[in-house]
Amino acid sequence: MLSSDTLIKAKTLLGLSDKATLSDIKTRYKNMMQQWHPDKHPDDTDTAHAMSTQINEAYAVLLEYCSKYEFNFDEEHLREKTLTPQEWWTKKFGGR
C-alpha cells in the first residue's frame, strides 16, 4: 500500500495538482523525461540520470495509485459522469 507521503512526493516531483487526470500525468512525465534525459545533459550525466530515475519512480507510484483507485481518471469518462449544475440541482432537490 502506498503511503500518502510517497504519493505527495511523486505529485510534487512531477509538478501535478491534486486534480490531475491520467492524461495530465502521462504528459507531464513525458515532458520531464525529455527535459532530464541524460543525452540532453552531456556535461552532467550523473544529475540527469538521478533525475530520470526519480521521475520514473514517481511515475510508477502514480500509475500504481491510479490503477487501484476506485474512480476512472480518464478525462472523457469524467465528462460523461459529471453532472451539470442543472442536473445536480434536480437530483438533489427534485424538479419542478
MODELLER restraints for C-alpha pairs under 7 A, 6 or more apart:
rsr = mdl.restraints
at = mdl.atoms
rsr.add(forms.Gaussian(group=physical.xy_distance, feature=features.Distance(at['CA:7:A'], at['CA:61:A']), mean=6.81, stdev=0.5))
rsr.add(forms.Gaussian(group=physical.xy_distance, feature=features.Distance(at['CA:7:A'], at['CA:62:A']), mean=6.88, stdev=0.5))
rsr.add(forms.Gaussian(group=physical.xy_distance, feature=features.Distance(at['CA:10:A'], at['CA:58:A']), mean=4.38, stdev=0.5))
rsr.add(forms.Gaussian(group=physical.xy_distance, feature=features.Distance(at['CA:10:A'], at['CA:61:A']), mean=6.85, stdev=0.5))
rsr.add(forms.Gaussian(group=physical.xy_distance, feature=features.Distance(at['CA:10:A'], at['CA:62:A']), mean=6.90, stdev=0.5))
rsr.add(forms.Gaussian(group=physical.xy_distance, feature=features.Distance(at['CA:14:A'], at['CA:28:A']), mean=6.55, stdev=0.5))
rsr.add(forms.Gaussian(group=physical.xy_distance, feature=features.Distance(at['CA:14:A'], at['CA:29:A']), mean=6.81, stdev=0.5))
rsr.add(forms.Gaussian(group=physical.xy_distance, feature=features.Distance(at['CA:21:A'], at['CA:73:A']), mean=5.26, stdev=0.5))
rsr.add(forms.Gaussian(group=physical.xy_distance, feature=features.Distance(at['CA:21:A'], at['CA:74:A']), mean=6.38, stdev=0.5))
rsr.add(forms.Gaussian(group=physical.xy_distance, feature=features.Distance(at['CA:21:A'], at['CA:75:A']), mean=6.43, stdev=0.5))
rsr.add(forms.Gaussian(group=physical.xy_distance, feature=features.Distance(at['CA:22:A'], at['CA:73:A']), mean=5.33, stdev=0.5))
rsr.add(forms.Gaussian(group=physical.xy_distance, feature=features.Distance(at['CA:22:A'], at['CA:74:A']), mean=5.96, stdev=0.5))
rsr.add(forms.Gaussian(group=physical.xy_distance, feature=features.Distance(at['CA:23:A'], at['CA:74:A']), mean=6.98, stdev=0.5))
rsr.add(forms.Gaussian(group=physical.xy_distance, feature=features.Distance(at['CA:29:A'], at['CA:59:A']), mean=6.65, stdev=0.5))
rsr.add(forms.Gaussian(group=physical.xy_distance, feature=features.Distance(at['CA:33:A'], at['CA:52:A']), mean=6.25, stdev=0.5))
rsr.add(forms.Gaussian(group=physical.xy_distance, feature=features.Distance(at['CA:36:A'], at['CA:48:A']), mean=5.33, stdev=0.5))
rsr.add(forms.Gaussian(group=physical.xy_distance, feature=features.Distance(at['CA:36:A'], at['CA:51:A']), mean=6.46, stdev=0.5))
rsr.add(forms.Gaussian(group=physical.xy_distance, feature=features.Distance(at['CA:36:A'], at['CA:52:A']), mean=5.97, stdev=0.5))
rsr.add(forms.Gaussian(group=physical.xy_distance, feature=features.Distance(at['CA:37:A'], at['CA:48:A']), mean=6.12, stdev=0.5))
rsr.add(forms.Gaussian(group=physical.xy_distance, feature=features.Distance(at['CA:37:A'], at['CA:52:A']), mean=6.37, stdev=0.5))
rsr.add(forms.Gaussian(group=physical.xy_distance, feature=features.Distance(at['CA:38:A'], at['CA:45:A']), mean=5.15, stdev=0.5))
rsr.add(forms.Gaussian(group=physical.xy_distance, feature=features.Distance(at['CA:38:A'], at['CA:48:A']), mean=4.91, stdev=0.5))
rsr.add(forms.Gaussian(group=physical.xy_distance, feature=features.Distance(at['CA:38:A'], at['CA:49:A']), mean=5.62, stdev=0.5))
rsr.add(forms.Gaussian(group=physical.xy_distance, feature=features.Distance(at['CA:41:A'], at['CA:48:A']), mean=6.39, stdev=0.5))
